[in-house]
């Protein structure tokens, strides 16, 4: 929950509902920048599969609900055999409110850039 300190695109993250940050019943409120504009959303952990090394986040509320009926982000850690670390793969699953809505390319770019920022900070540690 210190992502806002590691990544310039994240302006804030706070616990919206639940007892603690990593609880299965928790809902987090995010403030972030995509394409130069500040956005807000809520996030709930929907599924964790430790065997497959995946987690699924349901993203909803505020700016998301203006464009999408469904918006989920799947994070998968893939074993990078022989290198000694995993590779992160992001998948965005969405259903637009109507055909005039653009695909969420800005969100994909945001996830990729944020992952690079976090990775660079981890390598410095």
C-alpha positions as CSV (number, residue, x, y, z in Angstrom):
1,X,0.0,0.0,0.0
2,X,3.0,2.3,-0.4
3,X,2.6,2.3,-4.2
4,X,2.0,6.0,-4.2
5,X,5.5,6.5,-2.9
6,X,7.0,4.3,-5.6
7,X,5.1,5.4,-8.7
8,X,4.4,8.9,-9.9
9,X,1.2,7.9,-11.6
10,X,-0.4,6.9,-8.3
11,X,-1.4,9.9,-6.3
12,X,-3.2,8.1,-3.5
13,X,-4.3,4.8,-2.1
14,X,-6.4,4.3,1.0
15,X,-8.6,1.6,2.6
16,X,-12.2,2.4,1.8
17,X,-13.8,-0.7,3.5
18,X,-12.5,-3.6,5.6
19,X,-10.2,-4.1,8.5
20,X,-6.9,-4.2,6.8
21,X,-5.2,-3.6,3.4
22,X,-4.7,-7.2,2.4
23,X,-8.0,-8.6,3.7
24,X,-10.3,-10.4,1.3
25,X,-13.2,-8.1,2.4
26,X,-11.2,-4.9,1.9
27,X,-12.1,-2.3,-0.7
28,X,-9.4,0.2,-1.7
29,X,-9.8,3.7,-3.1
30,X,-7.2,4.7,-5.7
31,X,-6.4,8.1,-7.2
32,X,-4.1,7.9,-10.3
33,X,-3.2,9.6,-13.5
34,X,-3.9,8.2,-17.0
35,X,-3.2,10.3,-20.1
36,X,-2.6,13.4,-18.0
37,X,-5.9,13.2,-16.2
38,X,-6.6,12.4,-12.6
39,X,-9.0,9.4,-12.1
40,X,-10.5,7.6,-9.1
41,X,-11.7,4.0,-8.7
42,X,-12.4,1.4,-6.1
43,X,-10.7,-2.0,-6.1
44,X,-11.7,-5.3,-4.5
45,X,-9.7,-8.5,-4.5
46,X,-11.8,-11.0,-6.3
47,X,-9.6,-14.1,-6.5
48,X,-6.2,-15.4,-5.5
49,X,-4.8,-18.6,-7.0
50,X,-1.5,-19.4,-5.3
51,X,-0.8,-22.5,-7.4
52,X,-1.2,-20.5,-10.7
53,X,0.4,-17.4,-9.1
54,X,-2.5,-15.2,-10.2
55,X,-4.8,-12.6,-8.6
56,X,-7.9,-11.0,-10.0
57,X,-9.0,-7.5,-9.0
58,X,-12.4,-6.1,-9.6
59,X,-12.2,-2.4,-10.5
60,X,-15.4,-0.3,-10.2
61,X,-17.0,2.9,-9.1
62,X,-16.3,6.5,-9.9
63,X,-14.5,6.9,-13.3
64,X,-14.7,3.2,-14.2
65,X,-18.5,3.0,-14.1
66,X,-18.7,6.0,-16.5
67,X,-17.3,3.8,-19.3
68,X,-17.4,0.1,-18.4
69,X,-20.0,-2.5,-17.1
70,X,-17.2,-4.9,-16.1
71,X,-13.6,-4.0,-15.5
72,X,-11.2,-6.6,-14.1
73,X,-7.4,-6.8,-13.9
74,X,-5.6,-10.2,-13.7
75,X,-2.0,-10.2,-12.5
76,X,0.0,-13.3,-13.3
77,X,3.5,-14.0,-12.1
78,X,5.2,-16.2,-14.7
79,X,8.3,-18.2,-13.9
80,X,11.2,-16.9,-16.0
81,X,13.1,-20.2,-15.9
82,X,16.8,-19.9,-15.2
83,X,16.8,-16.1,-14.6
84,X,15.9,-16.3,-10.9
85,X,12.8,-14.0,-10.9
86,X,9.3,-14.0,-12.2
87,X,7.8,-11.9,-15.0
88,X,4.6,-10.0,-14.5
89,X,1.8,-10.4,-17.0
90,X,-1.3,-8.0,-16.8
91,X,-4.6,-8.9,-18.5
92,X,-7.5,-6.4,-18.6
93,X,-11.0,-7.8,-19.0
94,X,-13.7,-5.3,-19.7
95,X,-17.1,-4.7,-21.1
96,X,-17.8,-1.3,-22.5
97,X,-21.1,0.5,-21.7
98,X,-21.5,1.2,-25.4
99,X,-19.6,0.9,-28.7
100,X,-18.6,4.5,-28.6
101,X,-16.3,3.9,-25.6
102,X,-12.6,3.4,-26.5
103,X,-10.8,0.3,-25.3
104,X,-8.8,0.9,-22.0
105,X,-5.4,1.3,-23.7
106,X,-4.5,4.1,-21.2
107,X,-5.0,1.6,-18.4
108,X,-2.7,-1.0,-20.0
109,X,-0.1,1.7,-20.5
110,X,-0.6,2.8,-16.8
111,X,-0.1,-0.8,-15.6
112,X,3.1,-1.3,-17.7
113,X,4.7,2.0,-16.6
114,X,3.7,1.5,-13.0
115,X,5.2,-2.0,-13.0
116,X,8.5,-0.6,-14.4
117,X,8.6,2.1,-11.7
118,X,8.0,-0.4,-8.9
119,X,10.6,-2.8,-10.4
120,X,13.2,0.0,-10.5
121,X,12.5,0.9,-6.9
122,X,12.8,-2.8,-5.8
123,X,16.1,-3.1,-7.6
124,X,17.5,-0.1,-5.7
125,X,16.6,-1.7,-2.4
